[in-house]
Amino acid sequence: MTTEIIIYGADWCGDCRRAKRVLERLSVEYRWIDVEHDAAKAEEARRIGGSGRIPVIVLPDQSILVEPTDAELEEKLAG
């Protein structure tokens, strides 16, 4: 089990950039995994998220958010 937040995404993805901005605004540390440049990590993100959508965010409690809104991400981080 990890205690970190992991984001699977790509630099070209607007939803990924938005999720990173939310985390940075809230001073939450995270590990970024660029699926654009690593086919194995892209497949891992698809497996974890259940689709090809990004970002896939893995939280310390092992819950998964796929393409969350700002409000969904903030609520999960607060709870």
C-alpha positions, 0 to 999 in steps of 0.5 A: 500500500502506498501513502502517495497520490499517483496521477497517470496522465499526459502533458497534452491532456487538459483534464490532467493539467487541471487535476495537477493545478488542484493538487498544487493549489491545495499543496498536495504532493503527488507522483506524475506518471506520463503515459504518453512516453511509457506504453507499459504505464499507459496499459497500467492506467487503462487496467486501473481506470477501466478505460482509456480516459485520463487522468487516472488518480490513485489515492492513498486509500487505494480508491481510484478517480478517473477524469474527476471534476475539481469538486470531486477531487477536492471532496475526495482529498478532504474526506 
